[in-house]
């Protein structure tokens, strides 16, 4: 795509659609335990971003690892609260 704004809008629509599908599956799987839901949601996300991890090898270079870990901790906490409701 030549227009970067159009590409950005398409990615935003794709992200909204993906979030809606994820929410639908979480609501449909009410009998699964919360840690299982979080694990499989994270696993699917990892599978989706794996191609970009292989494409650029320097994604893991950071000077602030403690902030990334804190963000991950709060991300799992937020996901737990969202799925619990």
Backbone as a ProteinNet text record, in pm:
[ID]
protein_1_A
[PRIMARY]
XXXXXXXXXXXXXXXXXXXXXXXXXXXXXXXXXXXXXXXXXXXXXXXXXXXXXXXXXXXXXXXXXXXXXXXXXXXXXXXXXXXXX
[TERTIARY]
82.9	0	87.3	49.2	127.5	88.3	-37.3	-83.7	-68.8	18	43.4	-75.7	-157.6	-275.3	-381.7	-396.6	-491.1	-446	-317.9	-264	-285.9	-263.5	-286.4	-432.2	-522.3	-665.4	-707.5	-651.5	-683.4	-632.7	-512.7	-461.2	-544.5	-592.9	-678.1	-810.2	-867.9	-991.4	-967	-854	-819.2	-801.1	-739.8	-721.1	-855.6	-946.4	-1079.1	-1156.7	-1149.6	-1217.4	-1159.5	-1027.1	-962.5	-1001.3	-1010.7	-1051.1	-1195.4	-1280.8	-1420.3	-1432.1	-1356.6	-1358.1	-1304.7	-1195.8	-1139.9	-1242.6	-1310.3	-1410.4	-1524.8	-1564.1	-1670.8	-1630.9	-1507.6	-1463.7	-1446	-1404.7	-1391.6	-1529	-1627.5	-1762.8	-1823.9	-1789.3	-1842.4	-1777.1	-1656.6	-1584.7	-1589.5	-1709.8	-1726.5	-1685.7	-1676.8	-1642.3	-1492.2	-1413.6	-1267.9	-1215.8	-1115.6	-1058	-985.9	-979.3	-920.5	-774.9	-687.5	-549	-539.2	-629.8	-629.9	-665.5	-763.6	-801.6	-685.1	-618.3	-505.7	-391.3	-363.8	-256.5	-282.1	-402.2	-429.6	-438.7	-486.3	-488	-345.1	-257.1	-116.8	-47	-80.3	-20.7	-59.4	-185.6	-230.4	-161.6	-146	-75.9	69.1	133.5	272.3	286.1	192.5	194.7	178	93.3	70.4	191.3	270.5	383.6	515.1	516	639.7	704.5	628.5	695.5	773.6	720.3	793.7	914.4	909.6	1026	1141	1109.1	1212.9	1263.5	1175.5	1212.3	1317.8	1299.2	1399.7	1449	1573.6	1633	1661.6	1658.2	1696.8	1578.3	1467.8	1350.9	1369.3	1460.3	1473.6	1582.8	1643.4	1745.4	1676.9	1700.4	1639.4	1731.9	1721.9	1796.2	1709	1579.5	1484.8	1402	1468.5	1399.9	1299.8	1333.4	1242.1	1109.3	1111.4	986.2	903.8	971.3	899.6	834.5	905.4	848.2	730	741.8	631.5	510.1	534.3	425.1	358.8	438.4	382.4	299.1	347.8	273.9	137.9	136.8	10.7	-77.8	-17.5	-94.9	-169	-100.9	-166.2	-273.1	-245.1	-345.8	-469.5	-448	-560.9	-640.8	-568.6	-636.6	-716.3	-662.3	-734.1	-863.8	-854.5	-975	-1077.7	-1031.7	-1122.5	-1192.4	-1115.7	-1175.4	-1263.1	-1232.8	-1312.3	-1451.6	-1461.6	-1592.7	-1667.3
-117.9	0	124	218.3	340.3	442.7	445.7	544.8	490	550.5	499.5	522.2	623.8	647.4	541.2	499.2	392.6	261.3	235.2	114.6	117.8	232.7	246.4	226.5	280.7	264.4	118.5	49.2	-92.6	-175.2	-144	-214.9	-185.6	-62.6	-28.7	-105.7	-116.3	-194.3	-342.1	-393.9	-533	-557.7	-463.5	-476.6	-475	-388	-382.5	-511.5	-561.3	-686.8	-803.1	-807.9	-914.9	-909.2	-789.4	-774.7	-820.3	-789.3	-832.1	-984.4	-1045.6	-1192	-1255.7	-1198.8	-1251.4	-1241.6	-1128.2	-1110.5	-1209.4	-1236.3	-1332.2	-1471.7	-1512.9	-1645.9	-1656.8	-1549.6	-1552	-1567.6	-1496.8	-1507.5	-1644.7	-1705.8	-1838.4	-1949.2	-1926.8	-2030.6	-2002	-1993.9	-1958.4	-2071.4	-2194.6	-2307	-2326.5	-2260.7	-2274.3	-2187.2	-2235.8	-2154.9	-2031.2	-1927.8	-1801.2	-1814.9	-1887.8	-1900.6	-1968.8	-2060.2	-2126.7	-2028.5	-1943.9	-1843.1	-1748.3	-1704.6	-1612.2	-1680	-1805.6	-1877.7	-1889.5	-1932	-1952	-1819.9	-1714.9	-1584	-1537.7	-1557.7	-1519.5	-1606.6	-1734.3	-1824.9	-1785	-1752.4	-1710.5	-1579.8	-1488.6	-1363.1	-1388.7	-1480.3	-1513.8	-1573.5	-1659.6	-1719.4	-1611.9	-1512.8	-1406.3	-1315.4	-1292	-1200	-1270.3	-1403	-1477.1	-1440.1	-1422.3	-1383.3	-1252.2	-1154.9	-1029	-1044.1	-1139.2	-1164.4	-1222.2	-1308.2	-1364.8	-1263.9	-1173	-1076.6	-977.1	-924.4	-832	-886.4	-918.5	-986.2	-894	-763.2	-673.5	-621.2	-692.7	-648	-657.4	-740.6	-763.4	-679.8	-588.5	-503	-389.2	-381.9	-277.8	-242	-119.8	-75.4	-72.9	-94.4	-83.4	-211.2	-320.6	-449.1	-448.8	-383.5	-381.6	-314	-213.7	-150.2	-240	-318.1	-413.1	-523	-569.2	-671.3	-614.8	-490.2	-426	-410	-373.1	-360.8	-496	-601.5	-735.3	-777.7	-744.7	-777.9	-708.5	-578.7	-505.9	-550.4	-591.9	-642.5	-770.4	-861.6	-986	-956.1	-862.3	-822.9	-762.7	-675.6	-615.3	-717.7	-810.6	-916.3	-1006.3	-1033.3	-1115.3	-1045.6	-916.6	-842.3	-838.5	-819.9	-813.4	-947.9	-1056.5	-1187.9	-1229.9	-1184.5	-1220.2	-1160.8	-1040.1	-975.7	-1041.9
0	0	0	-78.9	-89.4	16.9	54.1	149.8	291.6	370.7	505.5	598.1	571.9	655.2	631.4	509.2	477.8	541.8	534.8	596.1	747	808.3	952	988.8	908.4	933.7	919.6	821.3	804.8	922.9	971.7	1088.4	1212.6	1227.3	1340.8	1334.6	1215.5	1198.6	1226.6	1181.4	1208.3	1357.8	1427.3	1572	1644.7	1603.9	1665.6	1640.5	1518.9	1485.3	1565.7	1578	1654.2	1801.2	1856.2	1996.2	2016.4	1921.9	1932.3	1924.5	1836.1	1824.8	1952.7	2008.7	2132.4	2245.2	2257.7	2362	2345.5	2221.4	2196.3	2243.7	2209.8	2251	2401.9	2466.6	2612.2	2677	2626.4	2683.2	2655.8	2542.5	2511.1	2593.4	2639.7	2714	2863.3	2916.6	3057.3	3151.7	3103.4	3190.6	3205.7	3124.2	3133.2	3247.3	3320.7	3428.1	3372.8	3453.6	3412	3366.8	3439.8	3391	3254.1	3225.5	3095.3	2984.3	3009.7	2909.8	2882.2	2987.5	2970.2	2896.8	2930.3	2863.1	2713.6	2674.2	2532.2	2456.7	2521.3	2456.4	2431	2527.4	2510.8	2406.5	2403.5	2306.2	2163.4	2143.1	2010.2	1970.6	2065.1	2035.3	1998.3	2069.2	2039.4	1899.8	1863.4	1729.7	1622.4	1650.1	1551.4	1533.5	1639.7	1626	1595.8	1592.8	1566.7	1432.9	1324.1	1198.6	1209.6	1280.6	1294.3	1386.4	1478.5	1563.5	1482	1387.2	1301.5	1198.8	1158.5	1056.3	1105.5	1225.8	1279.5	1412.4	1418.1	1533.6	1651.6	1633.4	1741	1821.9	1825.5	1899.3	2050.1	2095.4	2238.6	2303.7	2230.6	2288.2	2363.1	2494.2	2574.5	2689.9	2733.6	2850.2	2975	2957.7	3069	3081.3	3107.4	3118.3	3233.1	3343.2	3457.6	3422.9	3337.5	3296.8	3204	3120.3	3034.7	3118	3219.4	3307.7	3386.8	3432	3503.3	3412.1	3287.5	3190.1	3166.4	3157.5	3141.1	3260.7	3379.8	3502.8	3504.1	3473.2	3470.7	3353.7	3244.8	3131.9	3166.8	3234.4	3277.6	3381.7	3471	3569.9	3504.8	3408	3337.8	3258	3194.4	3118.5	3212.7	3328.7	3427.8	3471	3498.6	3538.2	3425.6	3303.8	3188.3	3167.9	3174.1	3151.3	3268.7	3387.2	3505.7	3497.4	3440	3429.1	3318.5
[MASK]
+++++++++++++++++++++++++++++++++++++++++++++++++++++++++++++++++++++++++++++++++++++

